[in-house]
């Protein structure tokens, strides 16, 4: 299975949040994923913090401002 994980670019510890085009270097606790076959560790994910989430939301908002419809944008409240 290690070859498959390398082919998928799975590292021993992986970021836990993405913009859809890139991974965010998250700063939260680590969650470990185990294989049910023998209980060995598959990989670990560093979870997103509230700050990580807010950074992702700001990136999404900026993308929407660039690519979205002004009429649709008016439906969303401003981020504080």
C-alpha positions as CSV (number, residue, x, y, z in Angstrom):
1,X,0.0,0.0,0.0
2,X,2.9,2.4,0.5
3,X,3.5,2.6,-3.2
4,X,-0.1,3.6,-3.8
5,X,0.1,6.3,-1.0
6,X,3.3,7.7,-2.7
7,X,1.5,7.7,-6.0
8,X,-1.3,9.7,-4.5
9,X,1.3,12.1,-2.9
10,X,0.1,11.0,0.6
11,X,2.8,12.0,3.2
12,X,3.2,10.8,6.7
13,X,1.4,14.0,7.9
14,X,-0.9,15.8,5.5
15,X,-2.7,19.2,5.6
16,X,-6.4,19.0,6.5
17,X,-7.8,21.8,4.4
18,X,-7.8,22.7,0.7
19,X,-9.0,25.6,-1.4
20,X,-9.7,23.1,-4.2
21,X,-6.5,24.0,-6.0
22,X,-4.0,24.0,-3.2
23,X,-3.5,22.7,0.3
24,X,-3.4,25.0,3.3
25,X,-0.7,24.3,5.9
26,X,-3.1,23.7,8.7
27,X,-2.1,24.1,12.4
28,X,-4.6,22.0,14.3
29,X,-4.3,18.7,16.1
30,X,-3.4,15.5,14.3
31,X,-5.8,12.8,13.4
32,X,-4.4,9.4,12.6
33,X,-5.9,7.1,10.0
34,X,-5.5,3.3,10.5
35,X,-6.0,0.5,8.1
36,X,-8.6,-2.1,9.2
37,X,-6.5,-4.8,7.8
38,X,-3.9,-4.9,10.5
39,X,-4.3,-1.7,12.5
40,X,-1.2,0.0,11.1
41,X,-1.0,3.7,10.5
42,X,-1.9,4.7,6.9
43,X,-1.2,8.4,7.4
44,X,-2.0,11.4,9.6
45,X,-3.9,14.6,8.9
46,X,-3.2,17.9,10.6
47,X,-6.7,19.3,11.2
48,X,-7.7,22.9,10.4
49,X,-8.0,25.4,13.2
50,X,-10.6,28.2,13.3
51,X,-7.9,30.6,12.0
52,X,-7.2,28.1,9.1
53,X,-10.9,28.0,8.3
54,X,-11.2,31.8,8.3
55,X,-8.2,32.0,5.9
56,X,-9.9,29.5,3.6
57,X,-13.1,31.5,3.7
58,X,-11.3,34.7,2.9
59,X,-9.6,33.0,-0.1
60,X,-13.0,31.8,-1.3
61,X,-14.6,35.2,-0.9
62,X,-11.7,36.8,-2.9
63,X,-12.2,34.2,-5.6
64,X,-15.9,34.9,-5.7
65,X,-15.3,38.7,-5.9
66,X,-13.1,38.0,-8.9
67,X,-15.3,35.4,-10.7
68,X,-18.8,35.6,-9.2
69,X,-21.9,37.6,-10.1
70,X,-22.4,40.9,-8.3
71,X,-26.1,40.1,-7.8
72,X,-25.3,36.7,-6.2
73,X,-22.6,38.3,-4.0
74,X,-25.1,40.7,-2.5
75,X,-26.9,37.7,-0.9
76,X,-23.9,37.0,1.4
77,X,-23.2,39.0,4.5
78,X,-19.8,40.7,4.8
79,X,-17.2,38.8,6.8
80,X,-16.2,40.4,10.1
